[in-house]
């Protein structure tokens, strides 16, 4: 028995075929491969040529005596979220199904503004310049410390506001 951990795999299945009288029946293997190809619960689905290459390498690796040292063969592309930003083409940095956990898409690079996507983000200039923090601000009708009636009256008089969670109201149109 191997002392290697298989916790990184979402599924680990052995499909063996013994040929007593030729030809060999590969239908159980074909069905298993089809089932795993269509499964995208943990990672993005793979094309058949990727699976064929992996099976070929596994066959070559295990055709003789098995070494104890097994190289890392898991690729990040199999487990990473496959969503790309429409504006800057950056790939999401999280793993598959992160939306189920309530985590929205994110990328390492800064996105480029494009009017067609309306992807502008306002940040507090004071927080950014003085403290190096990036606090996003959202245009609102009322400040958080105002009553809704007073806030609506001020909105009718002066327009929307931008409020930073650290600095308070930073802009009133």
C-alpha positions in Angstrom: 0.0 0.0 0.0 1.3 3.5 -1.0 1.8 6.2 1.6 0.9 8.9 -0.9 -2.1 11.1 -0.2 -5.0 11.2 -2.7 -6.9 14.1 -1.0 -6.2 16.4 -3.9 -8.3 14.2 -6.3 -12.0 14.7 -6.5 -12.4 11.1 -7.7 -10.1 8.2 -7.8 -11.4 5.2 -9.7 -9.7 2.0 -10.9 -11.1 0.5 -14.1 -9.4 -2.9 -14.9 -9.9 -5.1 -17.8 -8.7 -8.7 -18.1 -8.7 -10.3 -21.5 -9.2 -14.0 -21.4 -10.3 -14.4 -25.0 -9.6 -11.6 -27.5 -10.7 -9.0 -28.4 -10.4 -6.9 -25.2 -13.6 -5.2 -24.1 -12.8 -1.5 -23.4 -16.4 -0.4 -22.9 -16.1 0.0 -19.1 -13.1 2.2 -19.6 -14.8 4.3 -22.3 -17.9 4.8 -20.1 -15.8 5.9 -17.1 -13.8 8.3 -19.3 -17.0 9.8 -20.7 -18.5 10.2 -17.3 -15.4 11.9 -15.9 -15.1 14.1 -19.0 -18.5 15.5 -18.5 -18.1 16.0 -14.7 -17.2 19.7 -14.0 -18.2 19.9 -10.3 -14.6 20.5 -9.1 -12.7 21.5 -12.3 -13.4 22.6 -15.8 -14.2 19.8 -18.2 -11.4 18.4 -20.2 -11.2 17.6 -23.9 -10.6 14.0 -24.9 -7.0 14.7 -26.2 -6.0 15.9 -22.7 -7.4 12.7 -21.1 -5.8 10.6 -23.8 -2.4 12.2 -23.1 -2.8 11.7 -19.4 -3.8 8.1 -19.8 -0.9 7.5 -22.1 1.5 9.0 -19.6 0.0 7.0 -16.8 0.2 3.8 -18.8 3.9 4.5 -19.5 4.6 5.4 -15.9 2.9 2.3 -14.5 3.8 -0.3 -17.1 6.8 -1.5 -15.3 7.9 -1.4 -11.6 6.2 1.3 -9.6 8.6 3.9 -8.1 7.7 5.3 -4.7 8.4 8.9 -5.8 5.5 10.2 -7.8 5.9 13.6 -9.5 3.2 16.2 -9.1 1.0 15.9 -12.1 -2.0 18.1 -11.1 -2.2 21.3 -13.2 -3.8 24.4 -11.9 -5.8 24.8 -15.1 -7.9 21.7 -14.1 -9.0 23.2 -10.8 -9.1 27.0 -11.5 -12.2 28.9 -12.3 -12.4 29.2 -16.1 -14.1 32.6 -16.2 -12.2 35.4 -18.0 -13.0 39.2 -17.6 -14.7 40.5 -20.8 -12.9 43.8 -20.4 -9.3 42.9 -19.7 -9.3 39.1 -20.4 -7.8 38.3 -17.0 -8.7 34.8 -15.6 -10.3 34.4 -12.2 -7.8 33.4 -9.5 -10.2 31.3 -7.5 -10.9 27.6 -7.7 -14.0 26.0 -9.4 -17.4 26.5 -7.7 -16.2 29.5 -5.6 -19.5 31.2 -6.4 -21.3 28.5 -4.4 -19.3 29.6 -1.4 -20.4 33.2 -1.9 -17.0 34.4 -3.2 -17.3 36.5 -6.4 -14.8 36.4 -9.3 -11.4 38.2 -8.8 -8.2 38.7 -10.8 -4.7 39.8 -9.8 -4.4 42.5 -12.5 -6.4 45.8 -12.5 -9.2 45.8 -14.9 -9.5 48.3 -17.8 -12.6 50.5 -17.9 -14.8 50.0 -20.9 -18.0 52.0 -21.2 -19.9 49.1 -22.7 -19.5 47.0 -19.6 -20.0 49.9 -17.1 -17.2 48.5 -15.0 -16.0 51.7 -13.3 -15.0 51.5 -9.7 -14.8 54.6 -7.5 -12.1 54.6 -4.8 -11.5 57.0 -1.9 -8.6 59.2 -3.0 -7.7 60.2 0.6 -7.5 56.5 1.8 -5.5 55.6 -1.3 -3.0 58.5 -1.3 -2.5 58.8 2.5 -2.8 55.2 3.8 -2.3 53.1 0.6 -5.7 51.5 1.2 -8.2 50.8 -1.6 -11.6 51.5 -0.2 -14.3 51.3 -2.9 -17.1 53.8 -2.7 -20.6 53.5 -4.3 -22.8 56.3 -5.5 -25.8 56.4 -3.1 -28.8 58.7 -2.5 -28.3 59.0 1.3 -25.4 58.9 3.7 -25.4 56.1 6.3 -25.8 58.5 9.2 -28.8 60.4 7.7 -32.4 59.4 8.1 -34.0 58.3 4.9 -36.4 61.3 4.7 -33.6 63.8 5.3 -31.4 61.9 2.9 -34.0 61.9 0.1 -34.5 65.7 0.6 -30.7 66.3 0.4 -30.6 64.0 -2.7 -33.4 66.1 -4.4 -31.5 69.3 -3.6 -27.9 68.3 -4.4 -27.9 64.8 -6.0 -26.0 61.6 -5.2 -23.2 61.2 -2.7 -20.0 59.1 -2.5 -19.4 57.8 1.0 -16.2 56.1 2.2 -16.5 53.7 5.1 -13.4 55.3 6.7 -13.7 59.0 5.7 -17.5 59.4 5.5 -19.1 61.5 2.8 -16.4 62.5 0.3 -18.5 63.9 -2.5 -22.0 65.3 -3.0 -23.0 66.2 -6.5 
